[in-house]
Amino acid sequence: FEGKFGRTAYAHLFVTQAMHDFLIEKWDLQGQKLILHDRPPYHFHRASAQEMHDLFRRLQPSLTSQNSLNGFLPESSLPYSTPFTHTARSTTSPSPPAESPNFRAKKSSPTPSSVSITPPIYTDVGLPTQRLDRPALLVSSTSWTPDEDFQILLEAMAVYETRATELSLLSAKKGHQSNNGTLPKLLVVLTGKGPLRDTYMRKVGKLQEKWSWVRCVSLWLEAEDYPILLGSADLGVCLHSSSSALDLPMKVVDMFGCGLPVCALDFACLDELVKDGVNGLVFNNSAQLAEQLESLFMSFPKSPRLAALRSSLLKASKPASSSRRVRSPPHRVGLDSEWFWGTWEDNWSQTVRPLILSDLGPR
């Protein structure tokens, strides 16, 4: 029906260039043909330290209920600190030594949790800031279906565990006190529900019993918390492979809207969204993903390569249209030398509005 009667429509909108080319050839479409790439909702943004602090206060019950996290996360004292943020400046009671990064993994403890429920009395509480000893936070939104090969991430996490252990031992042998040349603990948060969830989480559970550096948990979030989690994370991973090779994963669009760099499984037309080395990295197998995780999280939280990807996303999301043009590294000039990003309103105004209201001219 669509192919027969839709072909003569006044205008056709496509979410990718690949779909545009495919349908024009298949259905001999007439009329105007426009590509309108998806954009995230307006409220998706990079989370502030305050938003991050409030989020992990709300998520604390969900995190402490995960047995695998016992002894893994930094100690915290609600409501003044979480495993990722803290607010305390001084207390009326004797204070412990100033918090400093702890880059040595600890074996899981059988004790219930490292969260204090009897906070000290604070006389000076500042705004939340990110902790230096926080773990790196990786988020992957999955439907837990065969379309997403979770085994790739599982194998990459295992390699990360091995490399983090090796680098920690090497650093200790050399007597280094900083995190330079080492990898941080890695907390992988998986969101979503699907038929393969229980199968893979059982596999994860068995593997991480022997792990010290990596933990993987599955969380179901309230709708309003999902963009804040994306905006609080350090890296996103997309395992989606389009069966048609004509559409793009909305989960990556959401991540970009939150200023979150992405490592994405490669497939045809992915380069319309993920610009390798500019706003994310592209992988084809678990070995490549493991290498990317190591390079991005090296010397965390001051990881140069991760910071560069995040910077390009933030620059491309600035309100001024002239600031949303981000150049690719020199080795990619000529392929996709510039990358544009904007809000849904920007996209609509630049693409569809002139067609519908051409007599009014551009805004």
C-alpha positions as MATLAB code, in Angstrom:
seq = 'FEGKFGRTAYAHLFVTQAMHDFLIEKWDLQGQKLILHDRPPYHFHRASAQEMHDLFRRLQPSLTSQNSLNGFLPESSLPYSTPFTHTARSTTSPSPPAESPNFRAKKSSPTPSSVSITPPIYTDVGLPTQRLDRPALLVSSTSWTPDEDFQILLEAMAVYETRATELSLLSAKKGHQSNNGTLPKLLVVLTGKGPLRDTYMRKVGKLQEKWSWVRCVSLWLEAEDYPILLGSADLGVCLHSSSSALDLPMKVVDMFGCGLPVCALDFACLDELVKDGVNGLVFNNSAQLAEQLESLFMSFPKSPRLAALRSSLLKASKPASSSRRVRSPPHRVGLDSEWFWGTWEDNWSQTVRPLILSDLGPR';
ca = [
       0.000    0.000    0.000;
       2.721    2.433    0.975;
       4.832    1.557   -2.032;
       1.953    1.912   -4.490;
       0.150    5.008   -3.243;
       2.845    6.656   -1.150;
       5.277    7.037   -4.015;
       3.357   10.022   -5.393;
       3.265   11.964   -2.103;
       4.203   15.633   -2.093;
       7.169   15.003    0.199;
       9.034   12.046    1.696;
      11.015   12.165    4.943;
      13.802    9.676    5.663;
      15.704    9.097    8.903;
      18.915    8.098    7.070;
      20.625    8.665    3.752;
      20.715    4.892    3.333;
      16.917    4.639    3.606;
      16.586    7.578    1.217;
      18.668    5.859   -1.449;
      17.045    2.447   -0.951;
      13.410    3.554   -1.175;
      13.951    5.913   -4.089;
      15.392    3.045   -6.094;
      12.846    0.448   -4.911;
       9.660    2.512   -5.215;
      10.639    5.203   -7.719;
       9.485    7.910   -5.324;
       8.211   11.195   -6.716;
       8.015   14.588   -5.044;
      10.330   16.227   -2.523;
      12.755   13.940   -0.692;
      14.301   15.078    2.594;
      16.548   13.436    5.169;
      15.557   14.242    8.747;
      17.906   12.551   11.193;
      16.553   11.787   14.656;
      17.462   14.001   17.586;
      16.924   13.415   21.314;
      14.239   15.138   23.411;
      15.072   18.661   24.510;
      15.631   17.720   28.166;
      18.489   15.311   27.371;
      21.719   17.022   28.449;
      25.025   16.525   30.240;
      24.221   16.102   33.939;
      25.548   18.582   36.466;
      27.329   17.348   39.585;
      24.185   18.203   41.568;
      21.977   16.129   39.245;
      24.473   13.285   39.416;
      24.527   13.467   43.211;
      20.738   13.433   43.459;
      20.484   10.542   40.999;
      22.821    8.268   42.922;
      21.100    9.129   46.164;
      17.899    7.805   44.576;
      19.671    4.782   43.094;
      21.465    3.885   46.322;
      18.877    1.235   47.356;
      19.121   -0.409   43.928;
      22.911   -0.420   44.043;
      23.228   -1.709   47.602;
      20.834   -4.553   46.783;
      23.348   -5.847   44.218;
      25.463   -8.430   46.039;
      28.210   -8.098   43.443;
      28.813   -4.481   44.503;
      29.579   -5.282   48.139;
      33.024   -3.827   48.834;
      33.456   -2.674   45.234;
      32.270    0.935   45.332;
      33.959    3.687   47.373;
      32.548    4.232   50.839;
      29.819    6.848   51.018;
      27.639    8.541   53.608;
      24.132    9.533   52.574;
      22.963   12.169   51.989;
      26.353   13.880   51.882;
      28.188   11.538   49.561;
      27.554    8.796   47.025;
      30.022    6.427   45.337;
      30.405    9.054   42.594;
      29.966   12.420   44.323;
      30.552   14.162   47.639;
      29.584   17.467   49.228;
      31.344   17.577   52.633;
      33.859   20.286   53.365;
      34.304   19.983   57.132;
      32.658   18.351   60.153;
      32.196   19.050   63.830;
      33.672   15.672   64.688;
      37.251   14.518   64.062;
      37.690   14.021   60.367;
      39.475   11.180   58.612;
      42.359   12.030   56.287;
      41.363   13.972   53.218;
      39.936   11.811   50.501;
      42.475   10.788   47.907;
      42.190    8.526   44.893;
      42.267    4.825   45.678;
      43.217    3.013   42.553;
      43.711   -0.428   44.040;
      40.859   -2.856   43.588;
      39.595   -4.695   46.611;
      38.120   -8.146   46.730;
      34.389   -8.223   47.347;
      33.460   -8.272   50.990;
      30.636  -10.355   52.417;
      29.508   -7.356   54.463;
      26.206   -5.848   53.302;
      27.372   -2.430   52.131;
      29.885    0.365   52.553;
      27.222    3.048   52.924;
      26.971    4.855   56.251;
      23.471    5.510   57.527;
      24.694    7.646   60.446;
      26.300   10.677   58.825;
      28.455   13.075   60.840;
      27.265   16.576   61.637;
      28.405   18.937   58.926;
      29.080   22.578   59.640;
      30.049   23.463   56.089;
      28.497   21.595   53.181;
      29.449   22.676   49.692;
      27.943   21.897   46.322;
      28.416   18.343   45.060;
      31.541   17.509   43.093;
      32.668   14.310   41.433;
      34.899   12.093   43.531;
      38.415   11.421   42.316;
      38.197    7.823   43.531;
      34.957    7.061   41.711;
      34.837    4.120   39.310;
      34.465    4.767   35.603;
      30.794    4.500   34.659;
      29.861    2.751   31.421;
      26.231    2.553   30.291;
      24.679    0.330   27.654;
      20.988    0.434   26.805;
      19.905   -2.930   25.477;
      16.743   -4.728   24.442;
      18.326   -8.090   25.328;
      17.469   -9.593   21.943;
      19.579  -11.496   19.369;
      19.930   -8.207   17.438;
      22.420   -7.113   20.105;
      25.403   -9.381   20.685;
      26.013   -8.954   24.403;
      28.772  -11.564   24.223;
      30.998   -8.880   22.689;
      30.719   -6.696   25.780;
      31.092   -9.699   28.067;
      34.396  -10.685   26.466;
      35.634   -7.077   26.434;
      34.948   -6.759   30.169;
      36.973   -9.916   30.812;
      39.929   -8.486   28.891;
      39.603   -5.191   30.776;
      39.746   -7.069   34.096;
      42.972   -8.772   33.033;
      44.604   -5.575   31.772;
      43.586   -3.543   34.828;
      45.134   -6.174   37.083;
      48.355   -6.258   35.060;
      48.740   -2.481   35.002;
      48.001   -2.193   38.719;
      50.689   -4.748   39.569;
      53.162   -3.016   37.265;
      52.425    0.372   38.823;
      52.836   -1.026   42.343;
      56.121   -2.663   41.368;
      57.441    0.675   40.132;
      56.258    2.391   43.290;
      53.914    4.797   41.521;
      51.402    6.586   43.747;
      49.284    8.207   41.031;
      46.823    6.720   38.574;
      48.948    7.539   35.524;
      49.267    4.485   33.338;
      46.616    2.530   35.231;
      42.971    1.697   34.695;
      40.145    2.494   37.122;
      37.526    0.189   38.485;
      34.741   -0.086   35.928;
      31.028   -0.168   36.736;
      28.924   -1.277   33.769;
      25.230   -0.425   34.059;
      22.839   -2.147   31.667;
      19.363   -0.725   31.218;
      16.329   -2.262   29.566;
      14.442   -5.540   29.616;
      14.303   -8.446   27.204;
      14.249  -12.237   26.750;
      18.015  -12.804   27.039;
      18.566  -10.661   30.124;
      18.549  -13.445   32.727;
      20.748  -15.720   30.595;
      23.510  -13.171   30.192;
      23.304  -11.791   33.718;
      23.852  -15.324   35.051;
      26.987  -15.531   32.907;
      28.139  -12.162   34.203;
      27.479  -13.201   37.793;
      29.694  -16.263   37.524;
      32.529  -14.387   35.845;
      32.666  -11.420   38.192;
      32.899  -13.627   41.265;
      36.610  -13.729   40.419;
      36.882  -10.139   39.220;
      38.283   -7.241   41.235;
      38.169   -4.412   38.705;
      34.877   -4.815   36.837;
      31.265   -5.069   37.924;
      28.220   -5.314   35.670;
      24.683   -4.705   36.949;
      21.282   -4.491   35.321;
      19.023   -1.636   36.440;
      15.499   -0.584   35.551;
      15.187    3.190   35.755;
      12.319    5.619   36.014;
      11.824    7.509   32.758;
      13.023   10.782   34.270;
      16.212    9.156   35.606;
      17.329    7.604   32.320;
      18.677   10.800   30.675;
      20.368   11.795   33.932;
      22.160    8.442   34.047;
      23.330    8.931   30.463;
      24.435   12.452   31.323;
      26.351   11.172   34.366;
      28.150    8.322   32.605;
      31.680    8.417   31.221;
      31.098    6.213   28.173;
      28.248    4.555   26.315;
      28.391    1.264   24.435;
      25.991    0.355   21.626;
      25.729   -3.292   20.556;
      22.906   -2.675   18.080;
      23.269   -4.064   14.579;
      20.523   -2.970   12.203;
      18.965   -5.954   10.437;
      17.926   -3.701    7.552;
      21.113   -1.585    7.594;
      18.825    1.359    6.871;
      18.111    2.805   10.315;
      20.187    4.185   13.173;
      20.042    3.301   16.894;
      18.048    5.871   18.847;
      20.004    4.918   21.962;
      23.121    6.514   20.441;
      21.140    9.635   19.573;
      20.063    9.833   23.223;
      23.652    9.376   24.413;
      24.925   12.132   22.144;
      22.146   14.377   23.423;
      23.584   13.846   26.912;
      27.142   14.631   25.820;
      28.136   10.974   26.179;
      30.807    9.532   23.836;
      29.946    6.126   22.404;
      31.722    2.961   21.343;
      29.405    1.413   18.750;
      29.291   -1.881   16.869;
      29.827   -1.137   13.195;
      27.206   -1.729   10.501;
      26.220   -0.130    7.208;
      25.090    3.515    7.574;
      26.373    3.864   11.172;
      28.788    6.514    9.902;
      25.819    8.830    9.371;
      25.714    9.145   13.163;
      28.953    7.938   14.765;
      32.044    9.653   13.384;
      34.937    7.408   14.339;
      37.450    9.377   16.386;
      35.234   12.487   16.595;
      32.173   11.720   18.710;
      32.909    8.073   19.421;
      34.716    4.940   18.313;
      33.583    2.065   16.101;
      34.393   -1.596   16.730;
      33.757   -4.892   14.952;
      34.585   -7.413   17.677;
      35.296   -7.805   21.380;
      39.064   -7.404   20.953;
      38.631   -3.976   19.369;
      36.141   -2.911   22.040;
      38.541   -4.013   24.792;
      41.340   -1.949   23.234;
      39.042    1.067   23.060;
      38.003    0.743   26.700;
      41.645    0.608   27.758;
      42.669    3.617   25.678;
      39.692    5.721   26.782;
      39.929    4.965   30.507;
      43.716    5.057   30.859;
      44.733    7.398   33.725;
      41.076    8.018   34.636;
      39.557   10.412   35.641;
      41.999   12.522   33.611;
      41.795   10.487   30.424;
      42.933   12.592   27.438;
      41.283   10.573   24.690;
      37.943   10.352   26.481;
      38.067   14.075   27.230;
      38.653   14.845   23.541;
      35.576   12.891   22.450;
      33.439   14.519   25.127;
      34.711   17.964   24.184;
      33.672   17.533   20.548;
      30.174   16.515   21.652;
      29.786   19.472   23.972;
      31.072   21.926   21.355;
      28.698   20.514   18.753;
      25.745   20.938   21.136;
      26.248   24.652   21.853;
      23.293   26.917   20.967;
      25.150   28.993   18.377;
      24.919   27.222   15.029;
      28.429   28.328   14.093;
      29.731   26.439   17.135;
      28.115   23.161   16.174;
      30.613   22.462   13.422;
      33.286   20.077   14.673;
      36.195   19.056   12.510;
      37.449   15.512   12.278;
      41.074   14.614   13.031;
      43.514   15.238   10.139;
      43.609   11.571    9.080;
      39.846   11.675    8.362;
      39.658   14.924    6.406;
      37.978   14.245    3.077;
      35.835   11.437    4.485;
      33.635   13.276    6.976;
      35.691   16.364    7.767;
      32.861   18.154    9.574;
      30.211   16.928   11.951;
      27.000   18.807   12.681;
      24.647   18.406   15.611;
      21.710   20.319   17.015;
      18.313   20.036   18.638;
      15.218   18.555   17.046;
      13.932   22.107   16.509;
      17.154   23.069   14.717;
      16.917   19.998   12.525;
      13.265   20.586   11.655;
      13.781   24.288   10.972;
      16.716   23.685    8.656;
      15.204   20.733    6.780;
      11.404   20.626    6.776;
      10.241   24.128    7.657;
      11.582   25.748    4.464;
       9.656   23.156    2.442;
       6.343   23.685    4.237;
       6.611   27.421    4.833;
       8.948   28.441    2.031;
       7.127   31.718    1.511;
       8.066   32.823    5.038;
      11.751   32.169    4.549;
      14.154   30.797    7.170;
      13.723   31.826   10.791;
];
